[in-house]
C-alpha cells in the first residue's frame, strides 16, 4: 500500500527516472477492476497525456503525483507502480500503462483498491486529494507538537488510536500499515481510546510519528512494499504480516494479529497494554 514513506520514495524515483521523457502511448483500463478509481473518463487519458513531457514527481500524504506539462497523474492507496526498460514485457494485467519515447514504460496495477487519476492542473476536486495537498506532512517542521495537539478535537476522545491515526484524513499518509510501528514505538495499543491518553502518552505518540516515519523514509520504505524496480524497502517492520508469531524485539513475547475495523492490527500484549 502506498503510505507516506512509499510516496516519498516512489516520487523521488519517478523524478530521477522519468524526467525529460515524453509520453508516447497511454493504455487505461486494460484490465477492468471494480475498485480502481479514476478521475473522469479514463478513456480520455490518452488524449490528455500523449505527447506530454514528464517534468518530475512529488508526494502529497500517501499520494504520488507526476507532473507532465499542464497534466497531473496521481497514484494512491493500493496501486503497485513498476518501471520497465525498453524491450521488457508488460504484465498481463494492469489498470494504467504509460509508454515513453525511449520504449520504457510505467505500469500501475491495482490489487485490492487504488486510485489512478489523470487530470489538468487545478481540475481535481477530490476531497482526499485536496486535503492531502493542504495539510502539513509529518516529515515537515510545520507538523509540530502544537499542530499535533490541535488534532485532538471534540469527538476524538471516543476513537481508538487506530481510528484516530488512519481515518478522516487527520494525518494524510498514515494508514493501517505505518501506524503499527508508530504505536509499537510509543508503546501504545491500537485499540486504546484517545480519551485515556495522558499528556506524556500524547507526547510519546507525537515523537513516534515523527521519528518512525523518518526512519522508514531514510531506509527507502518498508520491507512489506516495493519500489518502481520491484525492490523491497530497507526498513524492517517490527509489526506487520512478516512478523506475526515472531518474538517481540523488546520483551520476547509473540507478536499478535487481530481483525479490527475492517482490517488487521498487530501488537505485543506486554509492551502495548490496552
Buried (B, 14 or more C-beta within 10 A) or exposed (E): BBBBBBBBBBBBBBBEBBBEBBBBEBBBBBEEBEEBBBBEEBEBBBEBBBEBBBEBBBBBBBBBBBBBBEBBBBBBBBBBBBBBEEEEEBEEEBBBBBBBBEEBBBBBBBEEBBBBBBBEEEEBEBEBBEBBBEBBBBBEEEBEEEBBEEBBEEEBEEBBBBBBBBEEBBBBBBBBBBBBBBBBBBBBBBBBBBEEBEEEBBBBBBBBBBEBBEEBBEBBBBBBBBBBEEEBBEBBBBBBEBBEEEEBBBEEEBBBBEEBBEEBBBBBBEBBEE
